[in-house]
Amino acid sequence: MTDAVTEPLLSVRDLVVEFPTRRGVLRALDRVSFDIMPGEVLGMVGESGAGKSITGASIIGLIEPPGRIAGGEIRLKGERIDNLRPEAMRRVRGRRIGMVFQDPLTSLNPLYTVAQQLIETIRTHMDVSEAEARKRAVALLDRVGIPAAARRIDDYPHHFSGGMRQRVVIALALCAEPELVIADEPTTALDVSVQAQIIEVLKDICAERGAAVMLITHDMGVIAETADRVAVLYAGRMAETGPVREVITEALHPYTAGLMGSIPTLTQETDRLVQIPGSMPRLDAIPPGCAFNPRCEHAFAPCREIRPDLMPQGGGREVACWLYDPAKAGELRDA
Amino acid sequence: MPDPLLKVEGLTRRFDVSKPWLNRVIERDGKQFLTANADVSFEIARGETFALVGESGSGKSTIAKMVVGLLQPSAGKITFDGQRIDAGAGIPRSLRRRFQMIFQDPFASLNPRWRVGDIICEPILTFGLMNQAEARAEAARLLEVVGLSATDVTKYPHEFSGGQRQRIAIARALSSKPEFIVCDEPTSALDVSVQAQILNLMRDLQDEFGLTYLLISHDLSVVRHMATRIGVLYLGRLVEVAEGKRLFSEPQHPYTRMLLDAVPDLALSGRRRRRVDGEIPNPISPPPGCAFHPRCPLAFDRCRVDIPQPRTTPIGRAACHALEAAERA
């Protein structure tokens, strides 16, 4: 997947997102860096409050004020998009980056038919006639698996079931043929049997069009089946990235390992689940050093003082943990 | 099963979802009913964990509510330790004390204006099990049992995280010394690492106090981890009941098989999820015959007409005409 020659489609470097509050500034994201290659599916996992959705929102420039990007940069095909003016950002959003949100009921306008919403979106981003846009919309609905698309396109969102609505949202996200689709918990509101259908549609259709996907979810099962690479977030920081199979089967970071062990699976034989003591720190109480150190059974002195950054481990893997470079940790500590 | 703790027979619940009277008259519409549960029967033995799984709208929570007496069944019997408990107001307090419930959302199930100590003491005082001072001490002790600190009694729920609140809800459920706890999606609102803590705690408490659980969940892996026996619901009917682990290795009913195929696989066995077509039908107008027949790969003529009755299978019971036909062949 990682090719030294190809340029990443999306490159996020040292992204910092802050929310000023009455009691001081909260850092929701603290120097987060990752790349997405063209056509790649990157899974972004973490527990609630880890900063998954904020990462997605900052890429598409939809952080709610007073939150703001306080540092770092986001590049789409080499071009910075984090400092674009609202007008210019609007042309990127939807056109070059599509979005699929968790709740299909709130991401569709209940007062317009699906046809109106799709045609409007297509014509906003592409120079085509109304009839041509409608033809494209029908083809797209048909592709995402809506039966009798030509007839159902004139229905309102409430005529569709949850799974069908999410298909419409996927069609909406893809109608301007974006290079990147950000899917934020696309299946969380759906039942398992429908979830499988939606993931398949999202994955196949993006592969077909060469669109990369950033899949944000807390469901490791979905990541395991869908993603090429995975990035694990903890308390607004990157804990680990790497190819999905390696990260799941032999996690490097103690947090990732604990997270994997705590998930009951359909084949496990153990009687007790691995449990990580405590819970993720609140943003106003992140401990010094590694954010995970109070819960980590392997923590040693440097972990409590110096924050580890992502360190390459070969095979496209990176981990932010001093266990993998104790010598450097010691040097930094003495310095 | 000899001497089950809870026995549910032919449990049915219908909800009136008709339009208002005037609309019905003007539009010449009849009354409409939603059958949330139809003819559900199962037994729970002492000390076991019986789990009910199903997708949304399958009637899991309605069963939970009827079992603890928050809803009246439209038909059917619920027997707890030999005594009928579906008769509503007539349940003696001594019996009420013996079953409790843990709800899904710990942000909604704890009163935000009450101190944690008062929340935990309430069942003790309501049932008159102890005096005020003893109840206070008991609340502090229970907080330690569930892994919190005894000094937390004076705090308010908003000072705790989701997982800690669920621990408080568990402490409250334990305070009346129940034998039977109905857990309705106890970990669905929690993150996985916290879910593992709560599931482990529930197991430890079961061993320590000899509790019996009715666990309601949509998460098959949680159910597999926790349950001794499992009931699978589809559109309000129990399609299969089976021993815990064997349900996963030898599923009998086509719906159970479909559900298992649909679960995302963390083990990365390379298995491609089998595509399942269709969605759960509208429970107001369920399909005739077996409710699963429009999505079932094995469906034949009889499935479209007859509602299948549960039959014994190698691992429990299942209601399916195709299984019966296969058995005869």
Interface residues (C-beta under 8 A of the other chain):
Chain A: E47 S48 S161 G162 G163 M164 D191 V192 S193 V194 Q195 A196 Q197 I199 E200 H218 D219 M220 G221 V222 A224 E225 R245 I248 T249 G258 L259 M260 G261 S262 I263 P264 T265 L266 T267 Q268 R272 L273 V274 Q275 I276 P277 S279 M280
Chain B: E55 S56 S161 G163 Q164 D191 V192 S193 V194 Q195 A196 Q197 L199 N200 R203 H218 L220 S221 V222 R224 H225 F248 M258 L259 L260 D261 A262 V263 P264 D265 L266 A267 L268 S269 R273 R275 V276 D277 E279 I280
